[in-house]
Amino acid sequence: MKRLWEYIKRFFVKVKNFISPVFIMLFVASFTLWYIAKLNYSYTTELDVKIRIGSNRFSVPCVVEGKGANLFGYVISTSRLNIPLSELEYTVMREVTELGSAPSDNMRLHLKPESLKNAISVRLSDINIRSVGDIPDIEMAKEGK
């Protein structure tokens, strides 16, 4: 960071003879105000929503719509949405092994996209979730082990 600051100082010393520092400050201020004004518009974009279901963590691509300020706030935050499995609809898929071998203890839960979309929408109330992309299957250990 210190190195970057030194680079910026050297840049302003070289440019000072050609461009007024007041002009540069006003230019930066106008750009900042323009950007803030653009955040009030409504945008549709694709975001990777970070989710935690039990001990499983993954990201799901979603098409979302919302105000620019809300979308920007979600992008810079690093929080994950905690969704209990009881709120989701899913199908259980058991792993198939070779014929004649012991049954597998592993099973996967295939989440239904509409239930995950609804669960995300409840937690991100200021952002409208349009659609949910590919959802990875959740690996679960067999009950009782």
URSUL-V696081 format. One record per residue. RES is the residue in three letters. PHI is phi as a letter, one per 40 degrees, with the letter a starting at -180 (none if undefined). D_CENTER is the distance of its C-alpha to the mean C-alpha in whole Angstrom. Layout:
res:RES phi:PHI d_center:D_CENTER
res:RES phi:PHI d_center:D_CENTER
//
This chain:
res:MET phi:none d_center:27
res:LYS phi:c d_center:31
res:ARG phi:c d_center:31
res:LEU phi:c d_center:29
res:TRP phi:c d_center:31
res:GLU phi:c d_center:34
res:TYR phi:c d_center:33
res:ILE phi:c d_center:32
res:LYS phi:c d_center:35
res:ARG phi:c d_center:37
res:PHE phi:c d_center:36
res:PHE phi:c d_center:37
res:VAL phi:c d_center:40
res:LYS phi:c d_center:41
res:VAL phi:c d_center:40
res:LYS phi:d d_center:41
res:ASN phi:c d_center:45
res:PHE phi:b d_center:43
res:ILE phi:b d_center:41
res:SER phi:c d_center:41
res:PRO phi:c d_center:38
res:VAL phi:c d_center:38
res:PHE phi:c d_center:37
res:ILE phi:c d_center:34
res:MET phi:c d_center:33
res:LEU phi:c d_center:34
res:PHE phi:c d_center:32
res:VAL phi:c d_center:29
res:ALA phi:c d_center:29
res:SER phi:c d_center:29
res:PHE phi:c d_center:26
res:THR phi:c d_center:24
res:LEU phi:c d_center:26
res:TRP phi:c d_center:25
res:TYR phi:c d_center:21
res:ILE phi:c d_center:21
res:ALA phi:c d_center:23
res:LYS phi:c d_center:21
res:LEU phi:c d_center:18
res:ASN phi:c d_center:20
res:TYR phi:c d_center:20
res:SER phi:c d_center:18
res:TYR phi:b d_center:15
res:THR phi:b d_center:14
res:THR phi:a d_center:11
res:GLU phi:b d_center:9
res:LEU phi:b d_center:5
res:ASP phi:c d_center:4
res:VAL phi:c d_center:3
res:LYS phi:c d_center:5
res:ILE phi:b d_center:9
res:ARG phi:b d_center:12
res:ILE phi:b d_center:15
res:GLY phi:g d_center:18
res:SER phi:c d_center:18
res:ASN phi:c d_center:16
res:ARG phi:b d_center:12
res:PHE phi:a d_center:10
res:SER phi:b d_center:7
res:VAL phi:b d_center:8
res:PRO phi:c d_center:8
res:CYS phi:b d_center:8
res:VAL phi:c d_center:11
res:VAL phi:b d_center:10
res:GLU phi:b d_center:13
res:GLY phi:i d_center:14
res:LYS phi:c d_center:16
res:GLY phi:d d_center:15
res:ALA phi:c d_center:15
res:ASN phi:c d_center:12
res:LEU phi:c d_center:10
res:PHE phi:c d_center:11
res:GLY phi:c d_center:10
res:TYR phi:c d_center:7
res:VAL phi:c d_center:6
res:ILE phi:c d_center:9
res:SER phi:c d_center:8
res:THR phi:b d_center:8
res:SER phi:c d_center:9
res:ARG phi:b d_center:8
res:LEU phi:c d_center:10
res:ASN phi:c d_center:13
res:ILE phi:b d_center:15
res:PRO phi:c d_center:18
res:LEU phi:c d_center:20
res:SER phi:c d_center:22
res:GLU phi:c d_center:20
res:LEU phi:b d_center:19
res:GLU phi:c d_center:22
res:TYR phi:a d_center:22
res:THR phi:b d_center:25
res:VAL phi:c d_center:27
res:MET phi:b d_center:27
res:ARG phi:c d_center:30
res:GLU phi:c d_center:30
res:VAL phi:c d_center:34
res:THR phi:b d_center:36
res:GLU phi:c d_center:39
res:LEU phi:c d_center:42
res:GLY phi:g d_center:44
res:SER phi:c d_center:42
res:ALA phi:c d_center:40
res:PRO phi:c d_center:38
res:SER phi:c d_center:34
res:ASP phi:c d_center:32
res:ASN phi:c d_center:29
res:MET phi:a d_center:27
res:ARG phi:b d_center:24
res:LEU phi:b d_center:22
res:HIS phi:c d_center:21
res:LEU phi:c d_center:19
res:LYS phi:c d_center:19
res:PRO phi:d d_center:17
res:GLU phi:c d_center:18
res:SER phi:c d_center:18
res:LEU phi:c d_center:14
res:LYS phi:c d_center:14
res:ASN phi:c d_center:16
res:ALA phi:c d_center:15
res:ILE phi:c d_center:11
res:SER phi:c d_center:13
res:VAL phi:c d_center:15
res:ARG phi:c d_center:13
res:LEU phi:b d_center:11
res:SER phi:c d_center:15
res:ASP phi:c d_center:14
res:ILE phi:b d_center:12
res:ASN phi:c d_center:14
res:ILE phi:c d_center:12
res:ARG phi:c d_center:14
res:SER phi:a d_center:14
res:VAL phi:b d_center:12
res:GLY phi:c d_center:13
res:ASP phi:c d_center:14
res:ILE phi:b d_center:14
res:PRO phi:c d_center:15
res:ASP phi:c d_center:18
res:ILE phi:c d_center:19
res:GLU phi:c d_center:22
res:MET phi:b d_center:24
res:ALA phi:c d_center:27
res:LYS phi:c d_center:30
res:GLU phi:c d_center:31
res:GLY phi:g d_center:34
res:LYS phi:b d_center:33
//
